[in-house]
């Protein structure tokens, strides 16, 4: 575990959203199980989990390769989005442990923050507002605003530009290997808080740190 205090060498921190800030990947999984039942198609965790972090078009294209050729991916995606929206509207957006404490600590230190999420802008802003955390971020960059989504570095480079900070002075927080790879390729130091998928050894070697919760990120700021 690194002992360097990030506060001394960091100009900004960039957050992924689903699976990192919000415990929404499990809801997404349930939504696709519901899609499978509604459309009479077998969709399992093994279909969905490896795709966590991909932008929506790539997610759907990759999933389609595993389903029958006549699968209506547009209708399936609409069903999934409706399931997720209704669940979050009913139950609220579930926050990951340590999120508010970390955001509060960064605000107290005056550290700029941004969101870099593969989720499209309309859905991302709705969740950030509903969760009450949009106020903590100076910028939000979304998957439908980027030509090349994760694991390409574009979204992280765009977030750094939006904050006016060089990428090597940014720390990226990610839960999924696809997103962590994007941040590494952007030249950022990456702290991974794994959700469903652990990083492969070759990626873990490139991480600044891997921790269990967002609470653990605060130690690098003190």
C-alpha positions as CSV (number, residue, x, y, z in Angstrom):
1,X,0.0,0.0,0.0
2,X,1.5,3.4,-1.0
3,X,2.4,5.7,1.9
4,X,2.5,8.9,-0.2
5,X,-0.2,11.4,0.8
6,X,-2.1,12.2,-2.3
7,X,-3.2,15.6,-1.0
8,X,0.4,16.9,-1.6
9,X,0.6,15.7,-5.2
10,X,-3.0,15.8,-6.4
11,X,-4.9,18.7,-8.1
12,X,-8.2,16.8,-8.7
13,X,-10.0,13.6,-8.0
14,X,-12.3,12.0,-10.6
15,X,-15.0,9.6,-9.7
16,X,-16.7,6.8,-11.7
17,X,-20.3,6.6,-10.7
18,X,-22.2,3.2,-10.9
19,X,-20.6,0.6,-8.7
20,X,-18.1,3.2,-7.2
21,X,-20.3,5.9,-5.7
22,X,-23.7,4.1,-6.1
23,X,-24.5,0.5,-5.3
24,X,-26.4,0.3,-8.6
25,X,-24.7,-2.5,-10.5
26,X,-26.7,-5.1,-8.5
27,X,-29.9,-3.3,-9.5
28,X,-28.7,-3.4,-13.1
29,X,-28.1,-7.1,-12.8
30,X,-31.6,-7.7,-11.5
31,X,-33.0,-5.5,-14.4
32,X,-31.3,-7.8,-17.0
33,X,-32.6,-10.9,-15.2
34,X,-36.1,-9.3,-15.5
35,X,-35.4,-8.5,-19.2
36,X,-34.6,-12.2,-19.7
37,X,-37.9,-13.3,-18.2
38,X,-39.9,-10.7,-20.1
39,X,-38.4,-11.6,-23.5
40,X,-37.9,-15.3,-23.0
41,X,-34.1,-15.1,-23.3
42,X,-31.6,-16.5,-20.8
43,X,-29.5,-13.6,-19.4
44,X,-27.1,-14.5,-16.6
45,X,-24.7,-12.7,-14.3
46,X,-21.9,-14.2,-16.5
47,X,-23.4,-12.3,-19.5
48,X,-23.5,-8.9,-17.7
49,X,-20.8,-8.7,-15.1
50,X,-17.8,-8.6,-17.5
51,X,-19.4,-5.7,-19.3
52,X,-19.7,-3.4,-16.3
53,X,-18.2,-0.1,-17.1
54,X,-18.7,-0.2,-20.9
55,X,-20.6,2.7,-22.6
56,X,-24.1,1.7,-23.5
57,X,-23.7,1.1,-27.2
58,X,-20.7,-1.1,-26.7
59,X,-22.5,-2.9,-23.8
60,X,-25.5,-3.7,-26.0
61,X,-23.4,-4.7,-29.0
62,X,-21.3,-7.1,-26.9
63,X,-24.3,-8.5,-25.1
64,X,-26.1,-9.1,-28.4
65,X,-23.3,-11.4,-29.5
66,X,-24.2,-13.7,-26.6
67,X,-28.0,-13.7,-27.3
68,X,-30.1,-15.1,-30.1
69,X,-29.7,-13.2,-33.4
70,X,-33.3,-11.9,-33.4
71,X,-33.0,-10.4,-29.9
72,X,-34.5,-6.9,-29.9
73,X,-31.7,-5.1,-28.0
74,X,-33.4,-1.7,-28.2
75,X,-36.5,-3.0,-26.5
76,X,-34.5,-4.9,-24.0
77,X,-32.5,-1.9,-23.1
78,X,-35.6,0.2,-22.6
79,X,-37.0,-2.5,-20.3
80,X,-33.8,-2.5,-18.3
81,X,-33.7,1.3,-18.0
82,X,-37.4,1.3,-16.9
83,X,-36.8,-1.3,-14.2
84,X,-33.7,0.6,-12.9
85,X,-35.5,3.9,-12.9
86,X,-38.6,2.6,-11.1
87,X,-36.4,0.8,-8.5
88,X,-34.4,4.0,-7.8
89,X,-37.5,6.1,-7.7
90,X,-39.1,3.8,-5.2
91,X,-36.1,3.0,-3.0
92,X,-33.7,5.9,-3.6
93,X,-30.2,5.7,-4.9
94,X,-28.1,3.5,-2.7
95,X,-24.8,5.1,-1.7
96,X,-21.6,3.2,-1.3
97,X,-20.0,3.3,2.2
98,X,-17.8,6.3,2.7
99,X,-19.0,8.3,-0.2
100,X,-20.3,11.3,1.7
101,X,-17.4,11.3,4.1
102,X,-14.9,11.3,1.2
103,X,-16.8,14.0,-0.7
104,X,-17.0,16.1,2.5
105,X,-13.3,15.7,3.1
106,X,-12.4,16.7,-0.4
107,X,-14.6,19.8,-0.2
108,X,-13.0,20.8,3.1
109,X,-9.6,20.5,1.4
110,X,-10.7,22.5,-1.6
111,X,-9.9,19.6,-4.0
112,X,-11.8,19.8,-7.3
113,X,-13.8,16.8,-8.2
114,X,-15.5,15.5,-11.3
115,X,-17.6,12.5,-12.4
116,X,-16.5,10.4,-15.4
117,X,-19.3,7.8,-16.1
118,X,-20.3,5.6,-19.0
119,X,-23.9,6.3,-18.2
120,X,-25.7,8.8,-20.5
121,X,-26.1,12.3,-19.3
122,X,-29.8,12.4,-18.6
123,X,-29.7,9.3,-16.4
124,X,-26.4,10.3,-14.7
125,X,-27.7,13.7,-13.7
126,X,-31.0,12.3,-12.5
127,X,-29.1,9.8,-10.2
128,X,-26.6,12.4,-8.9
129,X,-29.3,14.8,-8.1
130,X,-31.6,12.2,-6.5
131,X,-28.6,11.0,-4.4
132,X,-27.9,14.6,-3.3
133,X,-24.3,14.6,-4.4
134,X,-24.3,16.6,-7.6
135,X,-23.4,19.7,-5.6
136,X,-20.0,18.2,-4.8
137,X,-18.8,18.1,-8.4
138,X,-17.4,20.8,-10.6
139,X,-17.9,18.7,-13.8
140,X,-19.8,15.7,-15.0
141,X,-18.6,13.9,-18.2
142,X,-20.9,11.2,-19.5
143,X,-20.7,8.3,-21.9
144,X,-22.9,9.8,-24.6
145,X,-20.6,12.8,-24.8
146,X,-17.5,10.8,-25.7
147,X,-16.7,9.3,-29.0
148,X,-14.5,6.5,-27.6
149,X,-15.8,5.1,-24.3
150,X,-14.0,3.2,-21.6
151,X,-11.6,1.3,-21.6
152,X,-10.3,4.1,-23.9
153,X,-8.9,7.1,-21.9
154,X,-11.1,9.8,-23.6
155,X,-13.6,10.3,-20.8
156,X,-10.9,10.8,-18.2
157,X,-8.9,13.1,-20.4
158,X,-12.1,15.1,-21.0
159,X,-12.8,15.4,-17.3
160,X,-9.2,16.6,-16.6
161,X,-9.6,19.2,-19.4
162,X,-12.9,20.3,-17.9
163,X,-11.2,20.8,-14.5
164,X,-8.2,22.5,-16.1
165,X,-5.8,20.0,-14.5
166,X,-3.1,17.9,-16.1
167,X,-4.0,14.2,-16.1
168,X,-0.9,13.1,-14.2
169,X,-2.1,15.4,-11.3
170,X,-5.5,13.6,-11.1
171,X,-6.5,10.6,-9.1
172,X,-9.2,8.4,-10.6
173,X,-11.5,6.3,-8.4
174,X,-12.9,3.2,-10.2
175,X,-14.7,0.0,-9.3
176,X,-14.4,-2.0,-12.5
177,X,-11.3,-3.1,-14.5
178,X,-12.7,-1.6,-17.7
179,X,-12.9,1.9,-16.1
180,X,-9.6,1.5,-14.2
181,X,-7.9,0.6,-17.5
182,X,-9.3,3.8,-19.1
183,X,-7.9,5.9,-16.2
184,X,-4.5,4.2,-16.3
185,X,-4.3,4.9,-20.1
186,X,-5.1,8.5,-19.4
187,X,-2.0,8.7,-17.2
188,X,-3.8,9.1,-13.9
189,X,-3.1,7.4,-10.6
190,X,-5.9,5.0,-10.0
191,X,-7.4,3.8,-6.8
192,X,-9.7,0.9,-7.3
193,X,-12.6,-0.1,-5.0
194,X,-13.7,-3.3,-6.6
195,X,-17.4,-4.0,-6.8
196,X,-18.2,-7.2,-8.7
197,X,-14.9,-7.8,-10.5
198,X,-11.4,-7.8,-9.2
199,X,-8.6,-6.4,-11.4
200,X,-6.5,-8.9,-13.2
201,X,-2.8,-9.1,-12.0
202,X,-1.4,-7.1,-14.9
203,X,-3.9,-4.2,-14.1
204,X,-3.4,-4.4,-10.4
205,X,0.3,-3.8,-10.8
206,X,-0.6,-0.5,-12.5
207,X,-2.9,0.7,-9.7
208,X,-1.8,3.3,-7.2
209,X,-3.9,1.3,-4.6
210,X,-6.7,-1.2,-4.2
211,X,-9.0,-0.7,-1.2
212,X,-12.2,-2.1,0.1
213,X,-14.3,1.0,0.5
214,X,-14.3,4.7,-0.2
215,X,-13.6,5.2,3.6
216,X,-10.2,3.8,2.8
217,X,-9.4,6.6,0.3
218,X,-9.5,9.2,3.0
219,X,-6.3,7.8,4.6
220,X,-4.4,9.0,1.6
221,X,-5.5,12.6,2.2
222,X,-4.6,13.0,5.8
